[in-house]
Amino acid sequence: MNDRATSCWVVALKTEAAVIREKYKMASAGQAGPYPVFKDATGRNWLTISGIGRVHAAAATTYLHQVSQAAPWALWINVGIAGNKRGDYGSLYLVDKITERSTGHVFYPRPMILSAMGRSSLVTVDTPEVNYRSNDLFDMEGSAFFNIACRLSCQELVMLFKIVSDGPNFDIGDLTPEKIFNLVSSAIDDISDMVVEMTPFKEKERGRLALPIGYDSITEKWNFSQSRQHQLKHLLERWHAFFPKEIPLSYLEGCPDAKAVIHNLTVKLDAHKIEWGEP
């Protein structure tokens, strides 16, 4: 499917999204749903704007996965502004630890890449942080995004980039859409470079999860539940090991439904005798 997403971007604010949309030449995906969705001309880069807060971040991430039909090897990227005690306004960080303050849950993003980019831990809060009690970054979406995204793809393909926008010397109340746009604009090339560097890891995961020959043709013809999809994948892997020159679809003519497909393949495979050769 040409429009299947392999890079999925989730941001909280329109001004953050505007920079990414401009970079990747994204236009509206034409979806009438709870969150706006955009995609580029190739159908590989998709983006949604969640709004502020954990609930919206989780829901928007799930929604983007459904709308984009994101591949299970897709890269999931969260970009956003964050508060920081250190006062290094405009600095870009790759998050390597997330603490969800309200629950105490801790997550450890571990993107499969070595980079000179600064790393930082992140605390996700439910109300804007103004005390900056530690050297952590502070946001309101990161933990929820990560918790959902790492269920949709390999955990090593989930990345969070945070740009310092406020702190003791930069009052959060002084933030404007223009300032946020400029902050993300100053970081987008570095973020994009890291996304490119992740491509080999996406391809490696794609190869690992590649579906057996015939899987798409069969699932397009019959409606499979999720559990039967797993059964089908396993059966087709066995099929190609036993019958590398035979097309499984030709053996399934007349099957009324997915249950019958699974039954016919199972009977055929279980009846196969392996020739071990002379001892």
KELOMI-681231 format. One line per 3 residues: number of its first residue (from 1); their letters; for each residue x, y, z of C-alpha. Coordinates in nm, 4 decimals. Example, Ala and Ser with C-alpha at 12.3 -4.5 7.8 and 13.67 -1.06 7.14 Angstrom:
BEGIN
1 = AS = 1.2300 -0.4500 0.7800  1.3670 -0.1060 0.7140
//
This chain:
BEGIN
1 = MND = 0.0000 0.0000 0.0000  0.1663 0.3221 -0.1178  0.0228 0.5384 0.1582
4 = RAT = 0.1437 0.3188 0.4434  0.3256 0.5389 0.6942  0.6855 0.4638 0.7879
7 = SCW = 0.7454 0.7855 0.9853  0.4721 0.9109 1.2192  0.5014 1.2505 1.3856
10 = VVA = 0.2948 1.3522 1.6901  0.3080 1.7094 1.8194  0.0934 1.9019 2.0634
13 = LKT = 0.0783 2.2454 1.8988  -0.0112 2.3821 1.5557  0.3008 2.5982 1.5524
16 = EAA = 0.5215 2.2930 1.6147  0.3404 2.1095 1.3377  0.3775 2.3996 1.0954
19 = VIR = 0.7558 2.3642 1.0888  0.7441 1.9876 1.0249  0.4729 2.0231 0.7629
22 = EKY = 0.6833 2.2802 0.5812  0.9970 2.0650 0.6016  0.8265 1.7563 0.4602
25 = KMA = 0.5734 1.9360 0.2386  0.2754 1.7822 0.4132  -0.0850 1.8575 0.3261
28 = SAG = -0.4110 1.7603 0.4903  -0.4874 1.3897 0.4639  -0.8542 1.4797 0.4247
31 = QAG = -0.9698 1.2943 0.7347  -1.2723 1.4179 0.9261  -1.1847 1.2993 1.2737
34 = PYP = -1.0984 1.4083 1.6270  -0.7419 1.5169 1.5381  -0.6085 1.6861 1.2245
37 = VFK = -0.3872 1.4600 1.0152  -0.1349 1.5513 0.7457  0.0860 1.3518 0.5100
40 = DAT = 0.3504 1.4122 0.2454  0.3212 1.3267 -0.1239  0.4917 0.9886 -0.0796
43 = GRN = 0.2529 0.8766 0.1950  0.5475 0.7803 0.4126  0.5519 1.0811 0.6493
46 = WLT = 0.2346 1.1408 0.8510  0.1651 1.3896 1.1314  -0.1089 1.4674 1.3782
49 = ISG = -0.1649 1.7528 1.6228  -0.2781 1.6170 1.9581  -0.3308 1.9283 2.1642
52 = IGR = -0.1965 1.9579 2.5178  -0.1977 1.6792 2.7762  -0.1462 1.3085 2.8206
55 = VHA = -0.4990 1.2005 2.7307  -0.4891 1.3815 2.3989  -0.1370 1.2591 2.3219
58 = AAA = -0.2365 0.8957 2.3741  -0.5595 0.9291 2.1756  -0.3966 1.1175 1.8874
61 = TTY = -0.1137 0.8639 1.8615  -0.3645 0.5807 1.8430  -0.5739 0.7705 1.5889
64 = LHQ = -0.2745 0.8432 1.3655  -0.1838 0.4755 1.3678  -0.5339 0.3837 1.2507
67 = VSQ = -0.5622 0.6508 0.9825  -0.2124 0.6109 0.8398  -0.2134 0.2304 0.8555
70 = AAP = 0.1388 0.2711 0.9911  0.3742 -0.0164 0.9300  0.4860 -0.2139 1.2364
73 = WAL = 0.8410 -0.0995 1.1577  0.7435 0.2696 1.1437  0.9470 0.5347 1.3206
76 = WIN = 0.7404 0.7266 1.5775  0.8578 1.0787 1.6559  0.7397 1.3274 1.9152
79 = VGI = 0.8698 1.6835 1.8813  0.7844 1.9580 2.1262  0.8891 2.2371 2.3551
82 = AGN = 0.9832 2.1732 2.7179  1.0730 2.3612 3.0325  1.4149 2.3290 3.1906
85 = KRG = 1.5906 2.4552 3.5026  1.9278 2.4962 3.3317  1.8106 2.7914 3.1255
88 = DYG = 1.9650 2.6714 2.7980  1.6925 2.8280 2.5871  1.6642 2.6761 2.2390
91 = SLY = 1.8741 2.3660 2.3156  1.7615 2.0429 2.1526  1.7619 1.7148 2.3472
94 = LVD = 1.6914 1.3533 2.2664  1.4987 1.2010 2.5575  1.6428 0.8852 2.7144
97 = KIT = 1.4263 0.8566 3.0265  1.0666 0.9578 3.0983  0.9024 0.9839 3.4384
100 = ERS = 0.5260 1.0279 3.4582  0.4815 1.2356 3.7712  0.1182 1.1503 3.8458
103 = TGH = 0.1755 0.7733 3.8415  0.5474 0.7378 3.9050  0.5825 0.5207 3.5964
106 = VFY = 0.9246 0.5347 3.4316  1.0016 0.4635 3.0656  1.3362 0.4319 2.8893
109 = PRP = 1.3412 0.5300 2.5208  1.6429 0.3776 2.3505  1.6607 0.4731 1.9839
112 = MIL = 1.8992 0.2524 1.7867  2.1483 0.5256 1.7053  2.4605 0.6889 1.8391
115 = SAM = 2.4609 1.0661 1.8158  2.6403 1.3647 1.9601  2.3016 1.5234 2.0301
118 = GRS = 2.2478 1.6017 2.3981  2.0458 1.3517 2.5986  1.8133 1.4371 2.8844
121 = SLV = 1.5522 1.2830 3.1083  1.1965 1.4119 3.0853  0.9224 1.4521 3.3439
124 = TVD = 0.5677 1.4532 3.2080  0.3327 1.6597 3.4226  -0.0394 1.7320 3.4143
127 = TPE = -0.0116 2.1073 3.4714  0.2552 2.3460 3.3406  0.5741 2.3251 3.5485
130 = VNY = 0.6938 2.6597 3.6831  0.9183 2.5539 3.9720  1.1694 2.3524 3.7629
133 = RSN = 1.2708 2.1474 4.0671  1.5335 1.9383 3.8891  1.7560 1.9375 3.5826
136 = DLF = 1.5002 1.7298 3.3938  1.2993 1.8581 3.1012  0.9263 1.9068 3.1635
139 = DME = 0.6409 1.8505 2.9204  0.2771 1.7370 2.9285  0.2608 1.4661 2.6586
142 = GSA = 0.5808 1.2615 2.6413  0.4990 0.9662 2.8668  0.1606 0.9034 2.7050
145 = FFN = 0.3026 0.9266 2.3539  0.5816 0.6828 2.4351  0.3558 0.4390 2.6182
148 = IAC = 0.1325 0.4055 2.3117  0.3930 0.4350 2.0356  0.6169 0.1575 2.1675
151 = RLS = 0.3178 -0.0781 2.1436  0.2729 0.0110 1.7770  0.6341 -0.0290 1.6682
154 = CQE = 0.9674 -0.1542 1.7950  1.0592 0.0425 2.1096  1.3964 0.1313 1.9574
157 = LVM = 1.2129 0.3156 1.6780  1.0342 0.5598 1.9104  1.2040 0.8985 1.9554
160 = LFK = 1.1250 1.2101 2.1567  1.2919 1.5424 2.0764  1.2463 1.8338 2.3165
163 = IVS = 1.3489 2.1958 2.2676  1.3984 2.4137 2.5748  1.1420 2.6932 2.5640
166 = DGP = 1.1068 2.8146 2.9216  1.2803 2.8121 3.2573  1.3775 3.0408 3.5455
169 = NFD = 1.4940 3.3134 3.3063  1.2347 3.2528 3.0333  0.8823 3.2776 3.1703
172 = IGD = 0.6411 3.0254 3.0199  0.3834 3.3028 3.0065  0.5972 3.4898 2.7555
175 = LTP = 0.5812 3.2119 2.4975  0.4104 3.3107 2.1739  0.3285 3.1087 1.8596
178 = EKI = 0.6050 3.2967 1.6793  0.8649 3.2059 1.9451  0.7590 2.8410 1.9379
181 = FNL = 0.7759 2.8345 1.5576  1.1274 2.9797 1.5667  1.2433 2.7333 1.8318
184 = VSS = 1.1271 2.4323 1.6309  1.2599 2.5844 1.3081  1.6069 2.6115 1.4601
187 = AID = 1.6027 2.2413 1.5507  1.4237 2.0776 1.2587  1.7311 2.0126 1.0437
190 = DIS = 1.9073 1.8296 1.3273  1.5918 1.6291 1.3962  1.5516 1.5458 1.0283
193 = DMV = 1.9129 1.4302 1.0060  1.8540 1.1859 1.2896  1.5369 1.0583 1.1258
196 = VEM = 1.7399 0.9846 0.8117  2.0031 0.8052 1.0190  1.7313 0.5791 1.1574
199 = TPF = 1.6386 0.4517 0.8088  1.8677 0.1443 0.8147  1.7176 0.0382 1.1464
202 = KEK = 1.3658 0.0736 1.0077  1.4624 -0.1413 0.7109  1.6178 -0.4024 0.9373
205 = ERG = 1.2986 -0.4220 1.1409  1.0955 -0.4342 0.8211  1.2940 -0.7362 0.7061
208 = RLA = 1.2456 -0.9046 1.0407  0.8702 -0.8554 1.0275  0.8239 -0.9164 0.6547
211 = LPI = 0.5047 -1.1061 0.5777  0.5236 -1.4366 0.3871  0.4481 -1.4404 0.0132
214 = GYD = 0.0747 -1.4733 -0.0435  -0.0277 -1.3201 0.2887  -0.1614 -0.9958 0.1386
217 = SIT = -0.3533 -1.1759 -0.1375  -0.5209 -1.4072 0.1103  -0.6133 -1.1403 0.3654
220 = EKW = -0.7573 -0.9224 0.0900  -0.9875 -1.2049 -0.0216  -1.1024 -1.3215 0.3228
223 = NFS = -1.1605 -1.1304 0.6471  -0.9205 -1.2470 0.9207  -0.9391 -1.1682 1.2899
226 = QSR = -0.6137 -1.0674 1.4558  -0.5598 -1.4112 1.6081  -0.6202 -1.5794 1.2718
229 = QHQ = -0.3775 -1.3364 1.1063  -0.1071 -1.4732 1.3354  -0.2120 -1.8299 1.2509
232 = LKH = -0.2039 -1.7516 0.8803  0.1427 -1.5999 0.8998  0.2775 -1.9075 1.0790
235 = LLE = 0.1097 -2.1464 0.8329  0.2422 -1.9603 0.5286  0.5949 -1.9658 0.6697
238 = RWH = 0.5626 -2.3450 0.6985  0.4078 -2.3623 0.3517  0.7029 -2.1909 0.1854
241 = AFF = 0.9426 -2.4176 0.3701  0.7609 -2.7321 0.2537  0.6279 -2.6199 -0.0869
244 = PKE = 0.8553 -2.3415 -0.2147  0.7311 -2.3744 -0.5734  0.3574 -2.3909 -0.4984
247 = IPL = 0.1217 -2.0938 -0.4646  -0.0963 -2.1333 -0.1528  -0.3848 -1.9278 -0.2927
250 = SYL = -0.4460 -2.1858 -0.5675  -0.5092 -2.4476 -0.2990  -0.7720 -2.2337 -0.1247
253 = EGC = -1.0283 -2.1901 -0.4028  -1.3767 -2.2537 -0.2690  -1.2992 -2.1614 0.0913
256 = PDA = -1.5999 -1.9630 0.2196  -1.4193 -1.7809 0.5005  -1.0968 -1.7336 0.6943
259 = KAV = -1.1732 -2.0280 0.9226  -1.1837 -2.2589 0.6224  -0.8574 -2.1143 0.4908
262 = IHN = -0.6836 -2.1908 0.8196  -0.8337 -2.5419 0.8218  -0.7306 -2.6244 0.4646
265 = LTV = -0.3756 -2.5009 0.5110  -0.3406 -2.6903 0.8387  -0.4651 -3.0179 0.6844
268 = KLD = -0.2328 -2.9822 0.3863  0.0726 -2.9036 0.6002  0.0042 -3.1680 0.8642
271 = AHK = -0.0286 -3.4309 0.5907  0.3110 -3.3427 0.4459  0.5796 -3.6016 0.5076
274 = IEW = 0.9359 -3.4769 0.5272  1.1829 -3.6820 0.3269  1.4857 -3.7139 0.5513
277 = GEP = 1.6855 -3.9218 0.3012  1.8835 -4.2345 0.3632  2.0386 -4.2754 0.7111
//
